[in-house]
Amino acid sequence: MDVDIAEVVPAFTLQGVTQVVEDVLPWAIDPDLAERLWQLSEEMTGVKFTT
């Protein structure tokens, strides 16, 4: 088992559902996309997340 810090994959093309990706895809760590996802989730569920 590899528990090291993953590198970001610079370019990625999906090659099938059985493809194994060992590093992090860029959109998985994008803060702007994360914010958009939270906003969409709140709109769809009607539940506001507050800190």
PDB file with SEQRES, HELIX, SHEET and CRYST1 records, atoms N, CA, C and O in Angstrom:
SEQRES   1 A   51  MET ASP VAL ASP ILE ALA GLU VAL VAL PRO ALA PHE THR          
SEQRES   2 A   51  LEU GLN GLY VAL THR GLN VAL VAL GLU ASP VAL LEU PRO          
SEQRES   3 A   51  TRP ALA ILE ASP PRO ASP LEU ALA GLU ARG LEU TRP GLN          
SEQRES   4 A   51  LEU SER GLU GLU MET THR GLY VAL LYS PHE THR THR              
HELIX    1 AA1 PRO A   26  ILE A   29  5                                   4    
HELIX    2 AA2 PRO A   31  THR A   45  1                                  15    
CRYST1    1.000    1.000    1.000  90.00  90.00  90.00 P 1           1          
ATOM      1  N   MET A   1       0.846  -1.179   0.000  1.00  0.00           N  
ATOM      2  CA  MET A   1       0.000   0.000   0.000  1.00  0.00           C  
ATOM      3  C   MET A   1       0.888   1.239   0.000  1.00  0.00           C  
ATOM      4  O   MET A   1       1.823   1.342   0.795  1.00  0.00           O  
ATOM      5  N   ASP A   2       0.592   2.178  -0.896  1.00  0.00           N  
ATOM      6  CA  ASP A   2       1.345   3.413  -1.005  1.00  0.00           C  
ATOM      7  C   ASP A   2       0.606   4.503  -0.248  1.00  0.00           C  
ATOM      8  O   ASP A   2      -0.520   4.850  -0.604  1.00  0.00           O  
ATOM      9  N   VAL A   3       1.220   5.041   0.787  1.00  0.00           N  
ATOM     10  CA  VAL A   3       0.578   6.097   1.574  1.00  0.00           C  
ATOM     11  C   VAL A   3       1.317   7.426   1.423  1.00  0.00           C  
ATOM     12  O   VAL A   3       1.190   8.309   2.272  1.00  0.00           O  
ATOM     13  N   ASP A   4       2.079   7.568   0.356  1.00  0.00           N  
ATOM     14  CA  ASP A   4       2.803   8.798   0.089  1.00  0.00           C  
ATOM     15  C   ASP A   4       1.834   9.864  -0.431  1.00  0.00           C  
ATOM     16  O   ASP A   4       0.702   9.545  -0.795  1.00  0.00           O  
ATOM     17  N   ILE A   5       2.266  11.110  -0.467  1.00  0.00           N  
ATOM     18  CA  ILE A   5       1.454  12.198  -1.001  1.00  0.00           C  
ATOM     19  C   ILE A   5       1.400  12.054  -2.514  1.00  0.00           C  
ATOM     20  O   ILE A   5       2.432  11.909  -3.168  1.00  0.00           O  
ATOM     21  N   ALA A   6       0.197  12.092  -3.066  1.00  0.00           N  
ATOM     22  CA  ALA A   6       0.005  11.894  -4.506  1.00  0.00           C  
ATOM     23  C   ALA A   6       0.376  13.146  -5.275  1.00  0.00           C  
ATOM     24  O   ALA A   6       0.242  14.261  -4.773  1.00  0.00           O  
ATOM     25  N   GLU A   7       0.832  12.954  -6.470  1.00  0.00           N  
ATOM     26  CA  GLU A   7       1.130  14.047  -7.393  1.00  0.00           C  
ATOM     27  C   GLU A   7      -0.121  14.344  -8.217  1.00  0.00           C  
ATOM     28  O   GLU A   7      -0.986  13.482  -8.374  1.00  0.00           O  
ATOM     29  N   VAL A   8      -0.213  15.558  -8.738  1.00  0.00           N  
ATOM     30  CA  VAL A   8      -1.326  15.937  -9.601  1.00  0.00           C  
ATOM     31  C   VAL A   8      -1.028  15.452 -11.018  1.00  0.00           C  
ATOM     32  O   VAL A   8       0.070  15.655 -11.536  1.00  0.00           O  
ATOM     33  N   VAL A   9      -2.005  14.815 -11.629  1.00  0.00           N  
ATOM     34  CA  VAL A   9      -1.886  14.355 -13.006  1.00  0.00           C  
ATOM     35  C   VAL A   9      -2.040  15.588 -13.902  1.00  0.00           C  
ATOM     36  O   VAL A   9      -3.094  16.223 -13.868  1.00  0.00           O  
ATOM     37  N   PRO A  10      -1.034  15.949 -14.700  1.00  0.00           N  
ATOM     38  CA  PRO A  10      -1.134  17.167 -15.512  1.00  0.00           C  
ATOM     39  C   PRO A  10      -2.144  17.076 -16.651  1.00  0.00           C  
ATOM     40  O   PRO A  10      -2.823  18.057 -16.954  1.00  0.00           O  
ATOM     41  N   ALA A  11      -2.250  15.936 -17.272  1.00  0.00           N  
ATOM     42  CA  ALA A  11      -3.196  15.743 -18.374  1.00  0.00           C  
ATOM     43  C   ALA A  11      -3.789  14.348 -18.218  1.00  0.00           C  
ATOM     44  O   ALA A  11      -3.098  13.408 -17.825  1.00  0.00           O  
ATOM     45  N   PHE A  12      -5.064  14.227 -18.528  1.00  0.00           N  
ATOM     46  CA  PHE A  12      -5.727  12.952 -18.274  1.00  0.00           C  
ATOM     47  C   PHE A  12      -6.773  12.680 -19.332  1.00  0.00           C  
ATOM     48  O   PHE A  12      -7.579  13.550 -19.663  1.00  0.00           O  
ATOM     49  N   THR A  13      -6.758  11.478 -19.856  1.00  0.00           N  
ATOM     50  CA  THR A  13      -7.780  11.023 -20.791  1.00  0.00           C  
ATOM     51  C   THR A  13      -8.322   9.701 -20.267  1.00  0.00           C  
ATOM     52  O   THR A  13      -7.575   8.742 -20.076  1.00  0.00           O  
ATOM     53  N   LEU A  14      -9.622   9.664 -20.038  1.00  0.00           N  
ATOM     54  CA  LEU A  14     -10.245   8.442 -19.552  1.00  0.00           C  
ATOM     55  C   LEU A  14     -10.146   7.362 -20.617  1.00  0.00           C  
ATOM     56  O   LEU A  14     -10.505   7.580 -21.774  1.00  0.00           O  
ATOM     57  N   GLN A  15      -9.653   6.192 -20.215  1.00  0.00           N  
ATOM     58  CA  GLN A  15      -9.458   5.096 -21.160  1.00  0.00           C  
ATOM     59  C   GLN A  15     -10.310   3.887 -20.808  1.00  0.00           C  
ATOM     60  O   GLN A  15      -9.992   2.761 -21.191  1.00  0.00           O  
ATOM     61  N   GLY A  16     -11.381   4.121 -20.086  1.00  0.00           N  
ATOM     62  CA  GLY A  16     -12.279   3.032 -19.732  1.00  0.00           C  
ATOM     63  C   GLY A  16     -12.537   2.984 -18.239  1.00  0.00           C  
ATOM     64  O   GLY A  16     -11.780   3.549 -17.450  1.00  0.00           O  
ATOM     65  N   VAL A  17     -13.600   2.313 -17.860  1.00  0.00           N  
ATOM     66  CA  VAL A  17     -13.996   2.278 -16.451  1.00  0.00           C  
ATOM     67  C   VAL A  17     -13.057   1.445 -15.580  1.00  0.00           C  
ATOM     68  O   VAL A  17     -13.096   1.562 -14.355  1.00  0.00           O  
ATOM     69  N   THR A  18     -12.234   0.627 -16.174  1.00  0.00           N  
ATOM     70  CA  THR A  18     -11.310  -0.190 -15.375  1.00  0.00           C  
ATOM     71  C   THR A  18      -9.936   0.456 -15.245  1.00  0.00           C  
ATOM     72  O   THR A  18      -9.031  -0.131 -14.652  1.00  0.00           O  
ATOM     73  N   GLN A  19      -9.774   1.647 -15.788  1.00  0.00           N  
ATOM     74  CA  GLN A  19      -8.497   2.342 -15.713  1.00  0.00           C  
ATOM     75  C   GLN A  19      -8.169   2.689 -14.260  1.00  0.00           C  
ATOM     76  O   GLN A  19      -9.046   3.124 -13.513  1.00  0.00           O  
ATOM     77  N   VAL A  20      -6.936   2.503 -13.866  1.00  0.00           N  
ATOM     78  CA  VAL A  20      -6.486   2.828 -12.513  1.00  0.00           C  
ATOM     79  C   VAL A  20      -5.661   4.103 -12.575  1.00  0.00           C  
ATOM     80  O   VAL A  20      -4.696   4.192 -13.334  1.00  0.00           O  
ATOM     81  N   VAL A  21      -6.041   5.082 -11.780  1.00  0.00           N  
ATOM     82  CA  VAL A  21      -5.287   6.331 -11.686  1.00  0.00           C  
ATOM     83  C   VAL A  21      -4.690   6.390 -10.291  1.00  0.00           C  
ATOM     84  O   VAL A  21      -5.420   6.351  -9.301  1.00  0.00           O  
ATOM     85  N   GLU A  22      -3.384   6.484 -10.204  1.00  0.00           N  
ATOM     86  CA  GLU A  22      -2.726   6.443  -8.898  1.00  0.00           C  
ATOM     87  C   GLU A  22      -2.442   7.825  -8.325  1.00  0.00           C  
ATOM     88  O   GLU A  22      -2.072   7.936  -7.156  1.00  0.00           O  
ATOM     89  N   ASP A  23      -2.602   8.856  -9.102  1.00  0.00           N  
ATOM     90  CA  ASP A  23      -2.355  10.203  -8.625  1.00  0.00           C  
ATOM     91  C   ASP A  23      -3.667  10.984  -8.553  1.00  0.00           C  
ATOM     92  O   ASP A  23      -4.739  10.412  -8.746  1.00  0.00           O  
ATOM     93  N   VAL A  24      -3.589  12.277  -8.279  1.00  0.00           N  
ATOM     94  CA  VAL A  24      -4.776  13.103  -8.078  1.00  0.00           C  
ATOM     95  C   VAL A  24      -5.119  13.834  -9.371  1.00  0.00           C  
ATOM     96  O   VAL A  24      -4.250  14.431 -10.007  1.00  0.00           O  
ATOM     97  N   LEU A  25      -6.373  13.784  -9.746  1.00  0.00           N  
ATOM     98  CA  LEU A  25      -6.831  14.510 -10.923  1.00  0.00           C  
ATOM     99  C   LEU A  25      -7.032  15.976 -10.551  1.00  0.00           C  
ATOM    100  O   LEU A  25      -7.482  16.273  -9.444  1.00  0.00           O  
ATOM    101  N   PRO A  26      -6.706  16.896 -11.458  1.00  0.00           N  
ATOM    102  CA  PRO A  26      -6.717  18.334 -11.125  1.00  0.00           C  
ATOM    103  C   PRO A  26      -8.040  18.837 -10.554  1.00  0.00           C  
ATOM    104  O   PRO A  26      -8.031  19.658  -9.636  1.00  0.00           O  
ATOM    105  N   TRP A  27      -9.158  18.376 -11.063  1.00  0.00           N  
ATOM    106  CA  TRP A  27     -10.444  18.889 -10.587  1.00  0.00           C  
ATOM    107  C   TRP A  27     -10.771  18.412  -9.173  1.00  0.00           C  
ATOM    108  O   TRP A  27     -11.673  18.956  -8.537  1.00  0.00           O  
ATOM    109  N   ALA A  28     -10.066  17.422  -8.678  1.00  0.00           N  
ATOM    110  CA  ALA A  28     -10.328  16.926  -7.320  1.00  0.00           C  
ATOM    111  C   ALA A  28      -9.798  17.867  -6.243  1.00  0.00           C  
ATOM    112  O   ALA A  28     -10.193  17.759  -5.082  1.00  0.00           O  
ATOM    113  N   ILE A  29      -8.910  18.786  -6.613  1.00  0.00           N  
ATOM    114  CA  ILE A  29      -8.334  19.713  -5.635  1.00  0.00           C  
ATOM    115  C   ILE A  29      -8.559  21.173  -6.019  1.00  0.00           C  
ATOM    116  O   ILE A  29      -7.875  22.062  -5.512  1.00  0.00           O  
ATOM    117  N   ASP A  30      -9.512  21.421  -6.910  1.00  0.00           N  
ATOM    118  CA  ASP A  30      -9.789  22.777  -7.382  1.00  0.00           C  
ATOM    119  C   ASP A  30     -10.754  23.470  -6.426  1.00  0.00           C  
ATOM    120  O   ASP A  30     -11.909  23.056  -6.330  1.00  0.00           O  
ATOM    121  N   PRO A  31     -10.315  24.523  -5.710  1.00  0.00           N  
ATOM    122  CA  PRO A  31     -11.192  25.178  -4.727  1.00  0.00           C  
ATOM    123  C   PRO A  31     -12.402  25.862  -5.354  1.00  0.00           C  
ATOM    124  O   PRO A  31     -13.461  25.929  -4.730  1.00  0.00           O  
ATOM    125  N   ASP A  32     -12.264  26.370  -6.575  1.00  0.00           N  
ATOM    126  CA  ASP A  32     -13.409  27.001  -7.239  1.00  0.00           C  
ATOM    127  C   ASP A  32     -14.488  25.975  -7.567  1.00  0.00           C  
ATOM    128  O   ASP A  32     -15.676  26.243  -7.392  1.00  0.00           O  
ATOM    129  N   LEU A  33     -14.080  24.804  -8.042  1.00  0.00           N  
ATOM    130  CA  LEU A  33     -15.055  23.744  -8.317  1.00  0.00           C  
ATOM    131  C   LEU A  33     -15.707  23.254  -7.031  1.00  0.00           C  
ATOM    132  O   LEU A  33     -16.895  22.932  -7.022  1.00  0.00           O  
ATOM    133  N   ALA A  34     -14.945  23.196  -5.951  1.00  0.00           N  
ATOM    134  CA  ALA A  34     -15.498  22.771  -4.659  1.00  0.00           C  
ATOM    135  C   ALA A  34     -16.575  23.747  -4.198  1.00  0.00           C  
ATOM    136  O   ALA A  34     -17.626  23.329  -3.711  1.00  0.00           O  
ATOM    137  N   GLU A  35     -16.320  25.028  -4.349  1.00  0.00           N  
ATOM    138  CA  GLU A  35     -17.309  26.047  -3.969  1.00  0.00           C  
ATOM    139  C   GLU A  35     -18.573  25.928  -4.809  1.00  0.00           C  
ATOM    140  O   GLU A  35     -19.684  26.011  -4.286  1.00  0.00           O  
ATOM    141  N   ARG A  36     -18.402  25.733  -6.105  1.00  0.00           N  
ATOM    142  CA  ARG A  36     -19.560  25.571  -6.993  1.00  0.00           C  
ATOM    143  C   ARG A  36     -20.376  24.343  -6.611  1.00  0.00           C  
ATOM    144  O   ARG A  36     -21.606  24.372  -6.649  1.00  0.00           O  
ATOM    145  N   LEU A  37     -19.686  23.260  -6.241  1.00  0.00           N  
ATOM    146  CA  LEU A  37     -20.384  22.042  -5.831  1.00  0.00           C  
ATOM    147  C   LEU A  37     -21.191  22.283  -4.563  1.00  0.00           C  
ATOM    148  O   LEU A  37     -22.334  21.836  -4.467  1.00  0.00           O  
ATOM    149  N   TRP A  38     -20.605  22.995  -3.570  1.00  0.00           N  
ATOM    150  CA  TRP A  38     -21.333  23.303  -2.346  1.00  0.00           C  
ATOM    151  C   TRP A  38     -22.572  24.128  -2.648  1.00  0.00           C  
ATOM    152  O   TRP A  38     -23.652  23.847  -2.129  1.00  0.00           O  
ATOM    153  N   GLN A  39     -22.416  25.154  -3.494  1.00  0.00           N  
ATOM    154  CA  GLN A  39     -23.547  26.008  -3.835  1.00  0.00           C  
ATOM    155  C   GLN A  39     -24.652  25.211  -4.522  1.00  0.00           C  
ATOM    156  O   GLN A  39     -25.828  25.359  -4.191  1.00  0.00           O  
ATOM    157  N   LEU A  40     -24.276  24.377  -5.468  1.00  0.00           N  
ATOM    158  CA  LEU A  40     -25.257  23.555  -6.170  1.00  0.00           C  
ATOM    159  C   LEU A  40     -25.946  22.587  -5.213  1.00  0.00           C  
ATOM    160  O   LEU A  40     -27.158  22.390  -5.290  1.00  0.00           O  
ATOM    161  N   SER A  41     -25.172  21.985  -4.313  1.00  0.00           N  
ATOM    162  CA  SER A  41     -25.753  21.053  -3.342  1.00  0.00           C  
ATOM    163  C   SER A  41     -26.767  21.747  -2.454  1.00  0.00           C  
ATOM    164  O   SER A  41     -27.833  21.201  -2.168  1.00  0.00           O  
ATOM    165  N   GLU A  42     -26.429  22.971  -2.011  1.00  0.00           N  
ATOM    166  CA  GLU A  42     -27.361  23.728  -1.176  1.00  0.00           C  
ATOM    167  C   GLU A  42     -28.635  24.068  -1.946  1.00  0.00           C  
ATOM    168  O   GLU A  42     -29.736  23.962  -1.405  1.00  0.00           O  
ATOM    169  N   GLU A  43     -28.488  24.475  -3.206  1.00  0.00           N  
ATOM    170  CA  GLU A  43     -29.654  24.803  -4.017  1.00  0.00           C  
ATOM    171  C   GLU A  43     -30.545  23.586  -4.242  1.00  0.00           C  
ATOM    172  O   GLU A  43     -31.769  23.686  -4.166  1.00  0.00           O  
ATOM    173  N   MET A  44     -29.936  22.450  -4.517  1.00  0.00           N  
ATOM    174  CA  MET A  44     -30.712  21.243  -4.825  1.00  0.00           C  
ATOM    175  C   MET A  44     -31.398  20.657  -3.604  1.00  0.00           C  
ATOM    176  O   MET A  44     -32.486  20.092  -3.709  1.00  0.00           O  
ATOM    177  N   THR A  45     -30.755  20.791  -2.429  1.00  0.00           N  
ATOM    178  CA  THR A  45     -31.320  20.183  -1.229  1.00  0.00           C  
ATOM    179  C   THR A  45     -32.139  21.159  -0.392  1.00  0.00           C  
ATOM    180  O   THR A  45     -32.959  20.754   0.432  1.00  0.00           O  
ATOM    181  N   GLY A  46     -31.902  22.456  -0.616  1.00  0.00           N  
ATOM    182  CA  GLY A  46     -32.581  23.456   0.212  1.00  0.00           C  
ATOM    183  C   GLY A  46     -31.980  23.561   1.601  1.00  0.00           C  
ATOM    184  O   GLY A  46     -32.571  24.192   2.477  1.00  0.00           O  
ATOM    185  N   VAL A  47     -30.822  22.959   1.823  1.00  0.00           N  
ATOM    186  CA  VAL A  47     -30.150  22.984   3.113  1.00  0.00           C  
ATOM    187  C   VAL A  47     -28.925  23.869   2.990  1.00  0.00           C  
ATOM    188  O   VAL A  47     -28.081  23.644   2.123  1.00  0.00           O  
ATOM    189  N   LYS A  48     -28.818  24.880   3.854  1.00  0.00           N  
ATOM    190  CA  LYS A  48     -27.673  25.781   3.841  1.00  0.00           C  
ATOM    191  C   LYS A  48     -26.618  25.281   4.820  1.00  0.00           C  
ATOM    192  O   LYS A  48     -26.929  24.919   5.954  1.00  0.00           O  
ATOM    193  N   PHE A  49     -25.390  25.266   4.376  1.00  0.00           N  
ATOM    194  CA  PHE A  49     -24.273  24.891   5.237  1.00  0.00           C  
ATOM    195  C   PHE A  49     -23.676  26.154   5.812  1.00  0.00           C  
ATOM    196  O   PHE A  49     -23.301  27.059   5.067  1.00  0.00           O  
ATOM    197  N   THR A  50     -23.584  26.228   7.120  1.00  0.00           N  
ATOM    198  CA  THR A  50     -22.988  27.390   7.772  1.00  0.00           C  
ATOM    199  C   THR A  50     -21.846  26.939   8.652  1.00  0.00           C  
ATOM    200  O   THR A  50     -21.857  25.832   9.190  1.00  0.00           O  
ATOM    201  N   THR A  51     -20.864  27.804   8.793  1.00  0.00           N  
ATOM    202  CA  THR A  51     -19.716  27.465   9.638  1.00  0.00           C  
ATOM    203  C   THR A  51     -19.754  28.263  10.904  1.00  0.00           C  
ATOM    204  O   THR A  51     -18.871  28.122  11.749  1.00  0.00           O  
TER     205      THR A  51                                                      
END                                                                             
